[in-house]
Amino acid sequence: MKAIEIKNNQIKFNKFIYALAPMAGVTDFAFRKICADFGADMVVSEMISLKALYNHSAITSKMLREDSSAIRCCQIFTHEADIIKPVFDAESFKNFDIIDLNCGCPAPKIVKNKDGCAMMSDLQNSKKVISALVENCHKPVSVKFRLGINGQENYLEFAKMCKECGVQFLTLHARTREQGYAGKVDKSAYKKLIDAVKIPVFWSGDIISIEDANFAKQIGCAGVMIGRAALGNPEIFSLLKGTTPPYSKKQAIINHLELLKTYFKTEKTLVAYFKKHLMWYVRASKNATQIKQEILHFENLAQIEELINNLD
Ligand SMILES: Cc1cc2nc3c(=O)[nH]c(=O)nc-3n(C[C@H](O)[C@H](O)[C@H](O)COP(=O)(O)O)c2cc1C
């Protein structure tokens, strides 16, 4: 039986879901494919600007590549209801199964533009945007959000509005916008949310162990999204699910790089981008501090490939 079934834009979760959380600048198509290989049941893209797609940005369109074997969720951000229909009429999202709306990004440049977590401070407009998305995107819609913004914790009210609009599931990162990524998530918020909306809820925030995932399962979450614990560590999915990894970390790094070679146009942009992933991949290596210093100074692919060859 499939972990997730989708029929007539309705989602049915047949078991507890382990998902790769959306991470801008991290969950590229190659990393999503690798996490799916290691057992992620669902993978979520980096957040994609709907406005950029509306304006026919070639760079943003390229981000819609999807090669993974998991359930494929594309996260978008917008605060403009009227650009939704034209973008989705263009079939740009044909590679994805689910559309997720970002209502949780705390970054100043996003919030200043009324996107991300700012959506939680204007429920009237959010309702218009989410309704337009449900009506026009031809796929099930989910929403990811935080506890609140500007000192107001209105996540329950916000979630009820999402449900009324026809959203299929919700993902809560139980910190406020002001908290950013600091401190711990408010563990009590997830159960309150489940009780309030009675639609599937995903737990996002601080999941790093089997015990964490089991706690989310016990309180009734539909699944967990893994963010920072997956950085340079796609094996986390095998670990959490108790399955045998399909290949080694070294092979994961090689696969990631090979796939990205088919994506970036120049060696310079590929090297600049992959160095960040490589730093995460080597975090647990012997001499990690020294290796990371070396990576900082890398300027070409040959240096990256030599380092990968020399890894255990
Ligand atoms: C580098 C980075 C980028 C992120 N980008 C996004 C994003 O594009 N969309 C989103 O909804 N959340 C984003 N997040 C938040 C994560 O999806 C997740 O909710 C948060 O990191 C808490 O989960 P964790 O403790 O498992 O990392 C990002 C987090 C990190 C660390």
The ligand as a Gaussian input file, in Angstrom:
#p B3LYP/6-31G(d) Opt

LIG

0 1
 C       18.444000      26.841000       5.636000
 C       16.962000      26.769000       5.889000
 C       16.077000      27.159000       4.916000
 C       14.703000      27.099000       5.138000
 N       13.855000      27.432000       4.141000
 C       12.509000      27.253000       4.301000
 C       11.611000      27.467000       3.215000
 O       12.008000      27.801000       2.096000
 N       10.292000      27.262000       3.461000
 C        9.810000      26.872000       4.690000
 O        8.596000      26.708000       4.850000
 N       10.647000      26.675000       5.723000
 C       11.974000      26.831000       5.542000
 N       12.818000      26.556000       6.580000
 C       12.247000      26.058000       7.837000
 C       12.223000      24.517000       7.875000
 O       11.387000      23.981000       6.878000
 C       11.766000      24.012000       9.239000
 O       10.431000      24.383000       9.451000
 C       12.611000      24.556000      10.385000
 O       13.987000      24.522000      10.049000
 C       12.397000      23.772000      11.677000
 O       12.648000      22.407000      11.456000
 P       14.068000      21.693000      11.855000
 O       14.295000      21.912000      13.303000
 O       13.835000      20.237000      11.473000
 O       15.122000      22.346000      11.022000
 C       14.205000      26.646000       6.393000
 C       15.113000      26.273000       7.385000
 C       16.466000      26.320000       7.148000
 C       17.408000      25.886000       8.244000

